[in-house]
Amino acid sequence: MSENSNEGRLARILSQCAAEMLAALGFQTTILEEAYPAKPASESIAAFVRFGNDNLRGSLTLWGPSKLISRLRPSPPAVIPDDLDDWACEMVNQAVGRFRNRVATYGVKVAFNIPRSALAEQLRPPTSPQPSWFPISFVIDDMVLECWIELEANPDFQLAESPLEEIEAALAEGSIVLF
């Protein structure tokens, strides 16, 4: 699928949002716009969320070794798998929340489901790429966080060439509101 297609452009926006989320956490990343032949980790965590509207549907999955997810988590360091699962879901939630805010400036409104996670001895991406699949790898220190983006738009969907309006956020992206 062309990177200039609606799906390709949206995938690029979503991958930028994921990179910005990691940078906001204070991590320098190297981005590889392809699946990375990562070494199997003994324990991995994947967090994923589906999103869409009447014309567009997609999902974002972040997958990495538990050791990396723990390193990405703000203090205190996680000691139990449930904490890491929750943090992985929060990272996906923040990345897709940034995406929702960004595409709103193009006049596209999306809703997303509750993020979910899975803990496994080994997780592997699909071996054959699909036309609607956009793999991105974030290399952080000596580990890799895989980002799998899947997007499918109706044939009549057209993403504007540039943002239509500036929308000011009530809070900075990634902010937490306690009530």
C-alpha positions in Angstrom: 0.0 0.0 0.0 1.3 3.4 -0.9 2.5 5.7 1.8 0.6 8.4 0.0 -2.7 6.5 0.4 -5.1 7.6 3.1 -4.1 4.6 5.1 -0.4 5.3 4.6 -0.7 8.9 5.7 -2.8 8.0 8.7 -0.3 5.3 9.7 2.5 7.9 9.4 0.5 10.2 11.7 -0.1 7.4 14.2 3.6 6.3 14.2 4.6 10.0 14.9 2.1 10.1 17.8 3.7 6.9 19.3 7.2 8.4 18.8 6.0 11.6 20.6 4.6 9.6 23.4 7.9 7.8 23.9 9.8 11.1 23.7 7.5 12.6 26.4 8.5 9.7 28.6 12.1 10.8 28.2 13.3 8.1 25.8 15.5 8.6 22.7 14.4 6.2 20.0 15.7 5.1 16.6 12.7 4.5 14.3 12.8 1.6 11.8 9.9 1.8 9.4 9.7 -2.0 9.1 9.3 -5.1 11.2 12.4 -5.7 13.2 13.7 -9.2 13.5 13.8 -9.0 17.2 15.3 -11.7 19.4 12.6 -13.6 21.2 12.2 -12.4 24.7 11.5 -14.9 27.5 8.5 -12.8 28.5 6.7 -10.3 26.3 3.8 -7.9 26.7 1.5 -6.7 23.9 -1.1 -4.0 24.3 -3.6 -3.2 21.7 -6.6 -1.0 20.9 -9.1 -0.8 18.1 -10.4 2.5 16.8 -12.5 3.9 14.0 -15.6 5.6 12.7 -18.1 4.9 9.8 -15.3 5.3 7.2 -12.2 4.1 8.9 -11.2 1.3 11.2 -7.9 0.3 12.6 -5.8 -0.9 15.5 -2.6 -0.1 17.2 -0.5 -2.8 18.9 2.6 -2.1 21.0 4.7 -5.2 21.8 8.0 -5.6 23.6 9.9 -7.5 26.2 8.6 -7.1 29.8 12.0 -5.7 30.7 11.5 -2.8 28.2 7.9 -2.1 29.2 9.2 -1.9 32.8 12.0 0.5 31.8 9.4 2.7 30.0 7.2 2.9 33.0 7.6 6.0 35.2 8.4 5.4 38.8 7.9 3.3 40.9 9.4 0.4 39.0 6.9 -2.4 38.4 7.3 -5.6 40.3 4.2 -7.5 39.3 3.0 -8.4 35.7 -0.4 -6.7 36.3 1.4 -3.4 36.7 3.2 -3.9 33.4 0.1 -4.9 31.6 -1.7 -1.8 32.9 1.3 0.4 31.8 1.4 -1.2 28.4 -2.3 -0.4 28.0 -1.8 3.2 29.1 1.0 3.7 26.5 -1.4 2.4 23.8 -4.1 4.7 25.2 -1.8 7.7 25.1 -0.6 7.1 21.6 -4.1 6.6 20.2 -5.3 9.6 22.2 -2.7 11.7 20.5 -3.7 10.3 17.2 -7.4 11.1 17.9 -6.4 14.7 18.7 -4.2 15.0 15.6 -6.7 13.6 13.0 -9.4 15.8 14.5 -7.5 18.8 13.0 -8.1 17.1 9.6 -11.8 16.9 10.3 -11.7 13.2 11.2 -13.3 12.0 14.4 -12.4 8.6 15.7 -13.5 6.7 18.8 -11.5 3.9 20.4 -12.2 0.9 22.5 -10.6 0.1 25.9 -7.0 -1.1 25.5 -6.3 -4.7 26.2 -3.0 -6.5 26.9 -1.6 -10.0 26.7 1.4 -11.5 28.5 3.1 -14.4 26.8 6.4 -16.3 26.7 6.9 -15.3 23.1 4.8 -13.2 20.7 5.6 -13.0 17.0 4.2 -10.6 14.4 2.5 -12.0 11.3 5.0 -13.5 9.0 3.4 -12.2 5.8 2.7 -8.5 5.6 -0.9 -7.5 4.8 -1.8 -4.5 2.6 -3.4 -2.7 5.5 -0.5 -3.5 8.0 2.2 -0.9 8.8 4.9 -2.2 11.1 7.3 0.3 12.8 10.0 -0.6 15.3 11.3 1.7 18.0 14.8 0.8 19.1 15.3 1.9 22.7 18.8 1.3 24.1 19.4 -2.4 23.3 15.7 -3.4 23.0 13.0 -3.1 20.5 9.4 -1.9 20.9 7.3 -3.1 17.9 4.4 -0.9 16.8 1.9 -2.7 14.5 -0.6 -0.4 12.9 -3.5 -1.7 10.9 -5.7 0.6 9.0 -8.5 0.2 6.5 -10.6 3.0 5.0 -13.7 2.9 2.9 -13.0 3.7 -0.8 -14.8 7.0 -0.5 -12.9 8.2 2.5 -10.5 11.1 1.7 -8.0 12.5 4.3 -7.4 16.3 3.8 -4.0 17.2 2.4 -3.2 19.3 5.5 -4.9 20.1 8.8 -8.1 22.1 8.3 -8.0 23.9 11.7 -5.9 24.2 14.8 -7.6 22.8 17.8 -6.2 23.8 21.2 -6.0 21.1 23.8 -7.5 21.8 27.2 -4.6 20.0 28.7 -1.2 18.9 27.4 -1.2 15.5 25.8 -0.4 12.8 28.3 -1.8 14.8 31.2 -3.6 13.1 34.0 -6.7 14.5 35.6 -7.5 13.2 39.1 -11.0 13.6 40.5 
